[in-house]
Amino acid sequence: MFYVFLLLVSFLLTYFIKNYAIKRSLVATVNERSSHSVPTPHGGGIAIAITWFAGLTYLYFIDKIDQKLFYALFAGIIISVVSFFDDIFELSPKTRLLTQAVVALIGIYFLGGLHKIDLGIFNIDNKILTNAFAFFLIIWFINLYNFLDGINGYAGSEVVFLSVAGFILFGGEHFLVLLVASLGFLYWNFGNAKIFMGDVGSTLLGYNIAIFTLYYANQESINLWIWIILFGVFWFDATLTLIRRKLNNEKLSQAHKKHAYQRLVQAGWSHFSVTNYSMILNLILFCIVYFVDNVFISLCLALSVLFLAVKFVDKKKRFR
């Protein structure tokens, strides 16, 4: 019953935020990076954030979440608040990056750092190296989730997938809270979107996925690679696109529409079709993790699938 209540809260909050944004003309403008042609209200991620933190707090008081994980996740409220103001006032990149760095450090502190990185043939357990890796992983996940929040239902369906996968593989009611918080918003964002998530939602979701990755890696080191695989559709696209743009001597801070999902839209695919394509890839990645015992074989298989998926996109729309 509790999760039904949270689902309704997210659903209704998104509805009211949508109507308020329309009345106040708080709409996402169409620019060279946009995959939309019609200005649409943004800030729907506020509903996700409010529902998420309310649900987390409830789990904390009924002792259904590890305190380390709770405090690390709750630190995300900082990035949500700053991103909320960024959606309205467009804060400077330095302010955004500083906020991300502070939140990353707080999250790492509450988790007790990243204990070790299992590379199969040897482990890295030097605290300076592992925590530096954890720091940059959090920063990258925050930003790449923001980069890939560009078409209807794409970012929302990704967190729904990760929530379900996380619950099946690891248990934990925090995944159910994130699931219903995202589903309430996704109803208004899927298909013909009535509202967008905005940075207030996308940065928080990226942070959450990073914290899950580090937290479960501390429970068992190979879990780091399981989360890397599960999140593969997003990080592979974002990272490969960044590398390709760098090799093209492009200015990395300049807006672009070169991510795989954007190029599929340019090739004539609907937002609905692109999102379904990503979900099929996600299901393949989940099956690899679930049915293949050796995580490093799983990683090789997953990277092969993701590479072939990008080559398929390249055939539909060349990377220029």
Backbone torsions as a table, in degrees:
resi	resn	phi	psi	omega
1	MET	NA	-36.7	179.9
2	PHE	-59.7	-41.1	-177.2
3	TYR	-74.2	-31.0	173.0
4	VAL	-63.8	-41.0	177.9
5	PHE	-61.9	-45.4	179.3
6	LEU	-63.9	-38.7	177.6
7	LEU	-60.4	-43.8	178.5
8	LEU	-65.9	-38.5	178.0
9	VAL	-60.9	-48.4	179.6
10	SER	-62.4	-44.2	-179.7
11	PHE	-60.2	-48.7	-176.3
12	LEU	-72.3	-39.2	177.8
13	LEU	-60.6	-43.3	178.6
14	THR	-61.5	-41.3	178.6
15	TYR	-60.4	-47.1	-178.8
16	PHE	-69.5	-37.6	177.1
17	ILE	-64.1	-40.4	177.9
18	LYS	-59.1	-49.3	-178.4
19	ASN	-65.9	-39.6	179.1
20	TYR	-64.6	-43.9	-179.0
21	ALA	-62.8	-37.2	177.9
22	ILE	-65.1	-44.3	-179.6
23	LYS	-64.0	-36.8	-178.0
24	ARG	-92.2	4.2	-179.1
25	SER	58.2	36.2	176.2
26	LEU	-90.1	80.5	-175.6
27	VAL	-120.3	151.9	176.4
28	ALA	-76.6	119.4	-179.4
29	THR	-73.4	151.7	178.3
30	VAL	-85.5	124.5	178.5
31	ASN	-134.6	-169.0	-173.9
32	GLU	-68.5	-18.7	179.7
33	ARG	-91.0	-15.3	-172.7
34	SER	-69.9	145.9	171.2
35	SER	-105.8	16.7	179.1
36	HIS	-119.9	155.6	179.1
37	SER	-112.6	-8.4	-177.6
38	VAL	-120.7	127.1	175.7
39	PRO	-56.6	132.0	-173.9
40	THR	-133.0	144.0	177.8
41	PRO	-56.9	145.0	176.0
42	HIS	-126.0	174.9	-178.8
43	GLY	100.7	7.7	179.1
44	GLY	-63.1	-20.1	178.0
45	GLY	-63.5	-17.9	176.2
46	ILE	-60.1	-39.8	179.5
47	ALA	-64.1	-41.1	177.3
48	ILE	-61.4	-47.4	-176.7
49	ALA	-62.2	-48.1	-178.1
50	ILE	-62.0	-46.5	-179.7
51	THR	-64.3	-41.4	-179.2
52	TRP	-61.7	-51.2	-176.7
53	PHE	-70.7	-32.5	175.3
54	ALA	-64.9	-44.9	178.8
55	GLY	-65.0	-41.4	177.5
56	LEU	-59.7	-44.5	-179.6
57	THR	-60.8	-42.0	178.1
58	TYR	-61.6	-45.0	178.9
59	LEU	-61.1	-35.9	180.0
60	TYR	-64.9	-44.3	-176.3
61	PHE	-74.1	-22.3	176.1
62	ILE	-99.7	11.1	174.8
63	ASP	59.9	46.2	178.8
64	LYS	-112.5	14.9	177.9
65	ILE	-147.1	139.5	177.1
66	ASP	-59.8	134.6	-177.5
67	GLN	-59.3	-40.2	178.7
68	LYS	-57.7	-48.0	-179.0
69	LEU	-65.8	-41.2	-179.6
70	PHE	-59.1	-51.8	-177.0
71	TYR	-64.7	-38.5	178.6
72	ALA	-64.4	-44.4	179.1
73	LEU	-68.8	-39.0	-177.2
74	PHE	-67.6	-22.7	175.5
75	ALA	-61.4	-20.0	178.1
76	GLY	-62.5	-15.0	178.6
77	ILE	-61.9	-28.7	179.5
78	ILE	-64.8	-48.4	-177.9
79	ILE	-70.0	-29.5	176.8
80	SER	-65.5	-44.6	-178.5
81	VAL	-65.3	-47.5	-179.7
82	VAL	-64.0	-40.2	178.9
83	SER	-67.2	-31.6	175.3
84	PHE	-60.1	-46.0	177.9
85	PHE	-70.1	-30.4	176.8
86	ASP	-65.8	-38.4	177.0
87	ASP	-60.8	-32.4	-176.2
88	ILE	-89.8	-47.0	-170.6
89	PHE	-108.5	-6.0	-178.3
90	GLU	56.5	76.6	179.5
91	LEU	-67.1	162.6	-178.8
92	SER	-71.2	152.7	177.4
93	PRO	-56.8	-34.8	179.7
94	LYS	-64.3	-40.9	178.9
95	THR	-64.6	-43.3	179.1
96	ARG	-63.2	-45.6	-178.1
97	LEU	-66.4	-39.3	178.3
98	LEU	-62.5	-42.8	178.3
99	THR	-61.6	-44.7	179.6
100	GLN	-61.7	-40.5	179.8
101	ALA	-64.5	-43.5	179.9
102	VAL	-63.4	-46.1	-179.7
103	VAL	-64.6	-39.3	178.2
104	ALA	-60.7	-44.3	179.9
105	LEU	-64.8	-40.3	178.4
106	ILE	-64.3	-45.1	179.5
107	GLY	-60.8	-44.8	178.8
108	ILE	-62.6	-40.0	179.3
109	TYR	-60.6	-48.7	-177.9
110	PHE	-67.5	-30.7	177.7
111	LEU	-77.4	-12.3	-176.2
112	GLY	79.8	22.5	-179.3
113	GLY	79.3	176.1	173.7
114	LEU	-95.6	120.6	-170.6
115	HIS	-68.4	-48.2	179.5
116	LYS	-160.8	162.5	176.2
117	ILE	-117.7	116.3	-178.5
118	ASP	-87.1	113.5	-179.7
119	LEU	-104.7	17.2	176.7
120	GLY	86.7	-68.1	-178.4
121	ILE	-85.1	-18.9	175.1
122	PHE	-159.7	164.0	179.8
123	ASN	-111.7	146.6	170.3
124	ILE	-104.1	115.3	-180.0
125	ASP	-123.5	10.8	174.2
126	ASN	-68.6	121.4	-172.4
127	LYS	-62.5	-33.7	178.9
128	ILE	-64.6	-45.5	-178.1
129	LEU	-70.0	-44.8	-177.5
130	THR	-67.0	-38.9	-179.7
131	ASN	-75.2	-30.6	173.6
132	ALA	-64.8	-42.2	176.1
133	PHE	-60.2	-45.5	-180.0
134	ALA	-61.4	-40.8	-179.4
135	PHE	-61.6	-50.2	-177.4
136	PHE	-71.2	-30.4	176.3
137	LEU	-62.9	-43.7	179.0
138	ILE	-63.1	-47.3	179.6
139	ILE	-59.2	-44.8	-177.5
140	TRP	-67.6	-42.9	-179.9
141	PHE	-63.5	-39.1	177.4
142	ILE	-59.9	-48.4	-175.1
143	ASN	-73.8	-40.0	-177.9
144	LEU	-68.4	-33.1	177.0
145	TYR	-65.2	-36.1	177.3
146	ASN	-67.0	-41.5	178.9
147	PHE	-60.4	-39.2	-172.6
148	LEU	-93.5	8.4	171.9
149	ASP	-91.1	81.2	-173.2
150	GLY	-134.3	-13.8	178.8
151	ILE	-134.3	164.7	-174.1
152	ASN	-58.6	124.9	172.7
153	GLY	78.4	-5.4	-171.7
154	TYR	-69.9	-55.5	-179.3
155	ALA	-69.4	-36.5	-179.8
156	GLY	-66.7	-42.5	-179.7
157	SER	-69.1	-30.0	178.4
158	GLU	-64.8	-44.2	-179.1
159	VAL	-71.9	-30.0	173.9
160	VAL	-62.7	-46.4	177.7
161	PHE	-59.4	-48.4	-177.2
162	LEU	-65.3	-34.4	177.9
163	SER	-65.7	-45.7	179.4
164	VAL	-65.6	-46.3	-179.8
165	ALA	-61.6	-43.3	179.5
166	GLY	-62.1	-41.2	-179.6
167	PHE	-67.3	-41.3	180.0
168	ILE	-65.1	-42.8	-173.7
169	LEU	-83.2	-34.1	-171.7
170	PHE	-123.0	-14.2	-174.0
171	GLY	72.1	-172.3	178.7
172	GLY	104.3	118.6	-175.6
173	GLU	-71.8	-13.7	176.3
174	HIS	-62.1	-30.1	177.0
175	PHE	-67.4	-36.4	179.0
176	LEU	-69.0	-36.9	176.6
177	VAL	-62.1	-46.2	180.0
178	LEU	-64.8	-36.5	179.6
179	LEU	-61.2	-52.6	-175.9
180	VAL	-71.8	-33.1	177.1
181	ALA	-62.5	-36.5	-178.9
182	SER	-79.8	-37.3	-178.8
183	LEU	-64.9	-37.9	179.1
184	GLY	-60.9	-38.0	176.0
185	PHE	-74.3	-41.1	-172.8
186	LEU	-61.0	-29.8	177.9
187	TYR	-55.2	-38.6	-176.9
188	TRP	-88.5	-10.3	-174.7
189	ASN	-108.3	-19.2	-175.8
190	PHE	-80.3	151.4	178.7
191	GLY	69.5	-122.1	177.0
192	ASN	-85.1	90.3	-169.1
193	ALA	-59.9	132.9	174.7
194	LYS	-94.6	-18.4	-179.1
195	ILE	-158.0	150.4	177.4
196	PHE	-102.4	162.5	-178.5
197	MET	-72.5	-45.5	-175.9
198	GLY	78.6	169.4	-179.7
199	ASP	-62.3	-30.2	-178.9
200	VAL	-59.5	-29.3	177.6
201	GLY	-93.4	-46.9	-173.0
202	SER	-66.1	-40.6	179.4
203	THR	-67.2	-37.8	177.7
204	LEU	-64.0	-44.3	-179.2
205	LEU	-64.5	-41.4	176.7
206	GLY	-60.9	-40.4	178.1
207	TYR	-64.9	-44.5	-179.9
208	ASN	-58.5	-45.3	-178.9
209	ILE	-63.0	-38.5	177.8
210	ALA	-63.8	-43.2	-179.9
211	ILE	-65.9	-41.5	175.7
212	PHE	-58.4	-44.4	-178.7
213	THR	-57.8	-47.5	-177.2
214	LEU	-72.8	-40.7	-178.4
215	TYR	-61.7	-48.6	-178.2
216	TYR	-74.8	-24.7	173.2
217	ALA	-66.2	-32.5	176.9
218	ASN	-72.3	-26.8	176.0
219	GLN	-73.2	-42.3	175.7
220	GLU	-152.6	122.8	-168.0
221	SER	-59.0	-32.0	-178.7
222	ILE	-70.2	-14.3	178.2
223	ASN	-64.6	-22.9	175.1
224	LEU	-56.0	-46.0	-176.6
225	TRP	-74.1	-28.8	175.9
226	ILE	-63.3	-44.1	178.7
227	TRP	-70.3	-34.8	175.5
228	ILE	-60.3	-41.6	178.9
229	ILE	-67.0	-48.9	-177.4
230	LEU	-59.1	-35.2	-177.8
231	PHE	-91.8	11.8	-170.3
232	GLY	-59.8	-39.7	-177.2
233	VAL	-56.8	-39.8	-177.5
234	PHE	-80.0	-52.8	-173.4
235	TRP	-69.7	-32.7	-179.4
236	PHE	-66.3	-45.9	178.7
237	ASP	-61.5	-49.2	-176.7
238	ALA	-64.3	-42.9	-176.7
239	THR	-71.1	-45.1	179.8
240	LEU	-64.0	-39.6	178.4
241	THR	-63.7	-41.4	177.8
242	LEU	-61.6	-44.7	179.9
243	ILE	-64.1	-43.6	179.9
244	ARG	-62.9	-42.0	179.5
245	ARG	-66.1	-36.7	177.1
246	LYS	-64.8	-42.6	178.6
247	LEU	-65.6	-25.8	176.6
248	ASN	-84.3	3.4	-178.5
249	ASN	59.9	33.8	177.5
250	GLU	-83.6	154.4	174.2
251	LYS	-76.3	113.4	-171.0
252	LEU	-67.0	-22.8	179.6
253	SER	-81.4	-9.2	-177.8
254	GLN	-79.0	139.1	179.2
255	ALA	-62.2	146.6	-178.5
256	HIS	-153.1	173.5	177.4
257	LYS	-136.2	55.1	-173.1
258	LYS	-113.2	-0.6	174.9
259	HIS	-64.1	156.5	-176.3
260	ALA	-57.3	-44.2	-178.4
261	TYR	-65.1	-34.0	178.2
262	GLN	-70.1	-37.6	-179.4
263	ARG	-70.2	-31.9	174.8
264	LEU	-65.0	-38.9	176.0
265	VAL	-63.5	-42.0	178.3
266	GLN	-64.6	-27.8	179.4
267	ALA	-78.7	-2.7	176.2
268	GLY	108.3	0.2	178.3
269	TRP	-73.9	145.6	174.0
270	SER	-77.1	160.0	176.5
271	HIS	-58.0	-39.1	179.9
272	PHE	-60.7	-43.6	-178.7
273	SER	-67.7	-41.3	179.4
274	VAL	-63.7	-43.5	179.4
275	THR	-63.7	-40.7	177.7
276	ASN	-65.1	-37.2	176.7
277	TYR	-61.1	-43.8	179.4
278	SER	-65.6	-36.2	179.8
279	MET	-69.5	-34.4	175.1
280	ILE	-63.3	-43.6	176.3
281	LEU	-61.0	-42.3	179.1
282	ASN	-61.1	-42.0	179.0
283	LEU	-64.0	-38.1	176.4
284	ILE	-63.1	-44.5	179.7
285	LEU	-62.8	-40.3	178.9
286	PHE	-63.8	-43.3	179.4
287	CYS	-61.9	-38.3	177.2
288	ILE	-61.0	-48.1	-179.8
289	VAL	-63.7	-41.1	-172.2
290	TYR	-75.0	-37.1	-172.2
291	PHE	-102.3	-17.0	179.8
292	VAL	-100.3	118.9	-173.4
293	ASP	-70.5	-41.6	-177.1
294	ASN	-80.1	115.8	-173.4
295	VAL	-67.1	-28.7	-178.4
296	PHE	-78.4	-30.9	170.0
297	ILE	-67.0	-40.3	176.7
298	SER	-58.1	-43.2	-179.1
299	LEU	-63.5	-43.4	178.7
300	CYS	-62.7	-42.5	178.1
301	LEU	-63.7	-43.4	-179.1
302	ALA	-63.4	-43.6	179.2
303	LEU	-63.9	-36.1	177.7
304	SER	-64.5	-44.0	178.1
305	VAL	-61.4	-44.8	-178.0
306	LEU	-67.3	-38.2	177.6
307	PHE	-63.6	-45.0	179.0
308	LEU	-64.6	-35.5	178.7
309	ALA	-64.2	-40.7	179.1
310	VAL	-69.4	-37.7	177.0
311	LYS	-63.0	-36.1	176.0
312	PHE	-62.6	-42.9	178.4
313	VAL	-65.4	-39.5	179.2
314	ASP	-59.5	-35.4	179.0
315	LYS	-70.0	-32.5	179.1
316	LYS	-75.8	-38.8	-179.0
317	LYS	-152.6	110.6	-177.0
318	ARG	-61.4	146.8	173.6
319	PHE	-81.1	119.4	-179.2
320	ARG	-119.2	NA	NA
